Amino acid sequence: MRNWEAVEAFVEVVQQGSFSAAAHKLKVSPSHISRLVSKLEAELSTPLMYRTTRKFRLSEAGERYFQHCRDLLQGFVAAEEELAGFQAEPSGTLRVTCATTFGERFLAPQLNDFMLQYPKVSLDLYLTNRQTDLISEGYDLAVRMGTLKDSSLLARRLCDRREYLCASPAYLQRHPMPHTLGELARHNCLLGSNPFWLFSDNGQRREFKVSGNWRSNSGPALLDAVRKGLGIAQLPDYYVEPALEKGELVSMLEQYRYPYSGVWLVYPQARQRSPRLQLLCDFLIERFGSGLPW
């Protein structure tokens, strides 16, 4: 049996990116972490990482050993959490990530209500428009939009989401309204993070590449550009439905709208047995299912 304290130290160094960060996480000194990793390498008779003063690089053996050890440690954590689930009140930390605007406007208020109901749970919420790697970055749960691509993750549908292709009345006074997907080439298409727009063409899912002179990873900035008549854009319902109802924006090509988009709770398979994660997922699905916030 290996020294599991050393294995845990090695895994934390890789996950945290440095010896000092791992030491802070495990509440020990960096020198103690270094001794544990060196001891582990001596026991294995192979170098796991190559160190310099400021950084390290995993050896090929270290890469493989890390993958196995990380999965083993996650299994131990899951086992302990399952036993803890028999307790009356859940506890422990939940690390959650989500796109910025959806997280600020809709997810965070529900998470705060969850925390009021379960005060022994700790929350670490990270909002970013970058798609995070749940496993390598250590997240328990991600809220993701649209079509899921990573089949190694588990998912539960949180709520529906509709995409609208829209423009301002002022823009449509200067440019003819498109009636086919091919006519989008004649328009200034304002881009978010993805240069492909999603449509349903004769019942088939179709990603259509568009171009224009404006791009941003910010949904509110994109919405403002559309409102001011800089071009047309594809945006989800929670951004544009109030403006559409007021006539501030016009929806176009509705016959091509893709009907199967959604908002998803996504988590690694190793987290699926966590009682507090299951409790949070059930809580969010109930909240969002009782009436969409937008």
Phi, psi and omega in degrees: 000127178287164175286105186290336174297321179290320178298315179298320179298314179300313180298318180294323178301315180293315183290323182275340176092357179196161178290321182292320179293321177296319179297319178297318180296319183269359177062045174225180181275152176302325180294325177294318177299316181298319179295320180296316180293319178297320178296319179296317179297322179294319179295325182274347181059038177203143177287132178266333180207155176253123187256147164237185182299321188249343185210177179220163175223130181290141170284171178298319177295322179296321177301312183291320181295321179299315181302314181292314184293322178299315180296322179296315181295321177296326176295319177297317180298316180298320179296316179295321181292326178294320176294321179294337180296342178284348178289160184291328186231127181291152179213176181103178186259139172244121178259119187235140176229151185199158173300148193300303187294313178299321179295316181293315188278325191237318185283312185304315178302323179288322176296322178295322176295322178298319180294325176295325181281330182231076188292345179278351176276138175258141183243134172236101184255124181240116181258125181202148175273358173279138177282112184282157172266105188300320186286307184290332181264358170077031179270144176277327189208140171234145171255117185235152186252150171082214184272129181277142183242335184271101184284352179282350181259154175267150184217147171230137182287125179274312180193170177281161175213135178246138178261133178245135168266119189217164177208167178276154175303325180296320179295319183286345172287333182264341185225143180291144179292133178288145178241348177224162178296325180298332181287349177297335180296340180271359185244158174276105183267117181277129191252143168266220183286338187244127179283357180254132173259147186257129180223169170247117183243109184055041178081001181252140177293131182222127173263122186246121181279131181235171180211159179187186185258016183217136179207142177200153174268012180254119177297313178300323177294320178295317178299318180296320179296321178293315179304323184273006171080024180283341181170198178248158183208158172254121184224151180285164187304320186290347172274317198247343185301319176300319179291325177294320180295327181274354182081009179283337175228158180239131178275141184229161175049043182295336178292345179256006184295133180281124190269357191248017180287158181201177172246132191235144166268121186236137181207153179294152180300328181294340182267354193297337184265003180291118181300319182291327177291316177300320179296317180295316180299315179298319180298312182293318180296321177295316181295312182286331181286340182279359180148119184295135184300334182263000000 
